[in-house]
């Protein structure tokens, strides 16, 4: 090993002169790193909020993440007000994740010579640092790739997206915190000293400056501008799915292929009835709604449900993939009124809501008591003045303010209050 080190690096990328870009240097790397510091921190916080919105500590059906242990230390009862909270937090999470892709790629490009540093490991501490970088780069790639695949509804990875993305996030953020702790002072110094390149081989160059740079074709500030332009272009073709309205036409990267049509039911859907095994007989005249309390059960036909007092609530649908709808005017029966049918008063407990769907995830959900008690929480039978379409959950679906889209269960057949979670 000593002789190999003494003889110098082998030909190829391990030699500093192999990398000839005049753009690489501590200033460019530091600026990109500081942008990622802010962006990744916001991504992690909104990701934590997204996880909390599922009320994962309430019931196994709400959370597919096993053995989360102390990783769930921050969980709290997800609120119903403001009703747009999940729409905003998850919209920011997804749009920002897409927008940061050019910044991440540029940052990795700027430090790629460090991946081939010679010798690969100089000491135990250097080996630990190299391992943390492996977790950092691998974790970043894994989180961004799985997140973007989920946005596009391409579930080609093994296992549940929620489990993989959850644990991947903690691995990545752990390596990220270690990296920031070691590199932030150097990054701040590099930005403070300006964009002038230090001499190759010096400590200030940090192994990033080429000893034989090629003639420049663009300035470092120009390169940053190109990265910024790429990020803005991705923002322009992504943000519309969260903003809604006219801007949705610009959302070229939003999930497509499920045309909701026009009219009162003409807004975005996630799961179509056919895709989760809904048969005409499941939602036809024989459909019944079972409402159960601690010691009482009521079975309702759709006509009996329609005969109950109807209420309205203007609420959006917001999905984990980042898309959301404008407020839709839902009409139906309050969940508290259903609870009253089985003898429950104002202290309505949590409720298990079950669908007739046969395939796909989230065929049932447990809603927390604060969600059930909100007067805007409905078992909806209409939207925008029209009967629910089949794909929007006919004959009845749950709509809860602030809840993730998959918790607004469609094709509901059973509501059980106080079911052990």
N, C-alpha and C positions, 0 to 999 in steps of 0.2 A: 504493500500500500504506500509506504514512504517513497519507494522508488518511482511509483506511478505519479505521485504528487510532484516529486522533484523534476520529473521529465516534462511537466506541464500538461495542459489539457490536450485531449486527443483532437484531431482535425474535426471541424464541423461546428455545431452550435455552442459547444463548450468554450470555444475561443472567443474572446471579446470582439475581435475584428470581424467575426462572422456577421455581427449585427451592425449594419451601416446606416440605419436611418438617423438623420440629424435631428429628428424631432424628439426622440426619447431622451428623457432627462428628469431630474427630481422635480422640477417645477410642473411639468405637464402631469406627471404621475400624482403629485400632491393635489393639484386642482381637481383632477378626476376623483381622487380618493375622498376629498372633502365633500364633493357633491354626493358621492355614494354614502358617506357617513350620515348626512342628513336624510337622504332618500331611503336608505335601508332601515334607519331607525324608525321613520314614519311607516314603512312597510311592516315592520315587526309589530308596532303598536296597533295598527289597524288589523293585522292578522290575529293578534290576541283578542281584539274586540269581536272579530268575526267568529272566533271559536266560542267566546263567551255567549254570543247571541243564540247559540244552539242550546243553551241551558244544559251543557253536557253532564253536570253533576246531578241532574234531576232523575234521569232514567237511562237505562242501556239503549233504548230505541232512539234516543236523541244523540248518542255519541258512539261511534264505532272505534274509538281509540282505547285499546286495552291498557291497563296498568299505567295510567298516566301519573299516578302518585302525586308527588309534590309539584309536577308540572302544571297542575291545576290550582296552584296556590292562590291565584289572583281572581278566581271565578266569583261572580256576583249575580244577583237576580237581574236578568236582562230587562230593562225598562220598556214600557209601551209609549213613553213620551220622551223626547219628541218622536212622532210616528215615523219621521223620515230618517231616523238615526242610522239604521242599517243600510238604507239606500245610499247615504252619503259615505259612511265609513267603508263599506265594501266597494263602492264605486271608486273611491280614492285608492284603495288597496290594489284593485285590478288595473286601473288606468296608470297609476304610478309604476306598477311592476312592469308594464309594457314599455312605458316611456323610458325607464332606466336601462333597457337592454343595450342601446348604443353606448351609453356611458360605461356599463359593465364590460362590454367587448373592448372598448378603447382602453380601459384601465388594464385589462388582461394583456392586451397588445403592448402596452407601454412597459410592462414588467416582465415580458416573456424571457428576456436574457437571464433573469434571475433563476428561472426554472432549470437552466442548464449550467448553473454556477459550478466551478471546479475548485476543489474536490466536492462531491455531492454532500458529504458530511464531514465537517472539520472537528466537531466535538460533540459531546452529549447535548449540551445546550443548543448547539446549532442544529442537531438532529431533531430536537423537540420543536424548534422553530419551523423547520422544514415540514414536519408532520402537521403542525397547526396550519401552515399554508396549504397543504394538501386538503385538509378538511375545509378550509375557507373557500378555495377555488372549487372543489368538488361539491361542497354544500351550496354555493351560489349557483352553480350550473344546474344542480338537481332541483332546487327550489324554483328557479326561473322557468326551467323546461316543464316541470310538472304543472306549475301554475298556468302557463300559457296553453298547455294541452287541455287542462281543465276548462279554461275559458272557451276553447273551441270544441268542447265536449268530445275530445278524442281520448278515451280511456284505454290507452294501449299499454299502460304500465301494470305490473302485477299487483294485485291487492287493492285495497281501498285508497282512493286519493286522499281522504281526510287523514288516515293514519300515516301514510307516507309523508304528506306535506307537513303534518304536525311535528313528527319526530325529526324530519329533515330540517325544519326551521330551528329547532333547539340546537341541533348539531352545528348548523351554520352560524347562529347568533353567538354560540359559545366561542367558536374560532374567531368570529368577527370582533368580539370584545377583546380577546387576547391580542389580536393584530392591532386594533386601535390603541390599546394601552402601550404597545411598544413603538408604534409608528407615528402616532399623532404629533408628538413634539417635533420630529424630523420634518413632517409634512408642513407644519406651521412655519418652521424656519425656512423651508424651501419656497413657500409662497411669499414670505416676507422679503427674501433676498431678490425676488423677481425672476424673470424668464431667462436671464443670461445663463448660459451653460457653464458649469464648473469644468475644470480640467479632468479629462478621462483618467481613471485610476486613482483619483483622490477620494478621501472619505466623503466629501460633499457630493461626489458623483454617484455614490451608492451603487456602483456597478451598472448604471443605466446609460451612461454616456459612451458612445462609440469612439474608440481610438482612431478609427479611419472612417469618418462620416462621409456619406455620399453628398453630392451637391443638393441643397434643399430645393424642393418644388413648391413648397407651401410653408408658411410660418407656423409656429406652434399655436399662436392665437387663431390663425386660420383653421388649423386642425380642430381646435376646440369649437370653433364656429360650425364646422361640418358635423361634429358630434351633436351639437345643439340643434342643428337643422334636422338631423335624423330623428332626434327625440321629439321635436315639434311635429314632424310628419306623422310619427306614430300616435302622438296625442290627437292629431286631427282626425285620424281614421279609427280611433278607439273611443274617445270620450263621449261621443254622441249616444252610445248605448246606455250611459249612465245619466247624461243630461236630459235626453228624451226630446220630444217635440221635433221641430224641423231638423235639428242636429243629428237625429237618428239616421238620416239619409247618408251622413258622412261616415257612419260607423262600419267601415268595410271589414274590420276585423272582428265584429260582433258575431256571435253564433247565428248561423243562417240555416235555411232548409225547413223551417217550420213557419210557413206563411199563415198568419192568423186571419187573413182576409180583411174585410171592411165591416163597418157597422158597429153596434154597441159592444160586440165581442171581439172586435178587430184590434187586439193588442197582444204583445209578445206572450208566448207560452214556452214552457220548458218541456214537460212530459205530455205528449199527446196520448189520448185514450188508448189508441191501438198499440202504442209502444209498451204499455204496461199491462196488456192483457184484458182490458175492459171489454166485456161482451155486451151486446144489446140487452140480454136478459138480466144482466147485473144492475142496470139502471133503468129498466123498463117499469111497467105497472106493478110488478111484484116487489119492487124495491121497498125496503122498510128501514126506518131509522130507529135504532135501539138506544134509549137513554137510561142509564143505570146510576143509582146512588148507593148509599150504604146498605139500605134494606128495601129499596123500591126500584121497580123497573117499569118503563113505559115504552111501548112500541108504536111508532107513528107512521102513517102513510104520508105521501107527499101532500095530499090534499089537507090532511090534518096539520101538517107543518105550515102550509100556506094560510090556514085559518087562524094561526096564532098571531099575536101582535107583531107587526113588521117594523123594522128600524132601518136607517140608512147610515152609512159611514163612507167618507171619501178617503180612500187609502191606496197607496201604490203597491205593486208587487216588486220586490227586489231580490235578486238571486245571487248566489255565491259566485257565479261566473262574471259578475260585475254589471250585468244589464239590469235595468229597472224600467218600469212603466211610469207615466204620469199618474196622478191620482185618478182612480176609477170610482164611480159611485156604486157601492155595493148595497144590496137590500136583502134583509133576511131576519132571522130570529136571534136575539142576543143569547150568548152562551149562559148568562145568568138566568134568563127565562127558562132555558132548558133545565138548568139545575133546580129551579123552583118546582118543576114538574115532578121531581123525585124527592121533594121535601127538604131541599137545601135552601137556607136563607142567604143573608148578605155575606156571610163568611164562606163563600164558595171555595172549595179546595181545588187543587190541581185536577186536570182532566186528561185522560187517555183518549185520543181521537184515532179511530181506525178507518181505513179505506177499503174498498172492495178490490183495489188493484192487486194483481197477481205477480207482477214482475217489477224489478227495479228497487232502488233503495227508498227509504222514508215512506213506507206504506202506512206507518202510524207515527204518532208523535205524542209526547206528554207536554201539555202547556202548563206553565207555572200558575199559581193562584192569582198573581197580579195580572197576568194576561187574560185569564178567564173572567176576572171581575171588571175589566175595562169595558165601559158601555159601548165602545166601538168594536169590540170583538163579537163577530157574528158567525152564525151558520148561514152562509149566504145562499140564496136561491135565484137572485137576479143580479145583473150588473148593468149599469147605465140604462136602467129602465127596461131591459130585455131579460128573458129567461137565459140562464147560463147555457153556453154551448157545451157540447159533449167534451171538448178538449179543455174547457175551463172549469170542468168539475160537475156538470149536471149529474144528478139532480140537486146536490148540495155540497158546498165546500166551506171550509173554515177560512176566515180572513181575520188576522190579528194585527193591530198596529205595531210596527217596529220589528216584526218577526221575519226571519229569512224566508224566502219564497217556498222552500220545501216544507216549512212548518205550517204553511197555509194549505193543509191537506185537502185534496180533491176527492170526489166520489165517496163522501163520508157515509158510513153505514152504522157506526157505533160511537157513542160518546159516554165514557164511564168516569164519573166524578169520584175522586178520592181513591182511585185504583192504586194499590201499593206500587211505588215507582222503583 
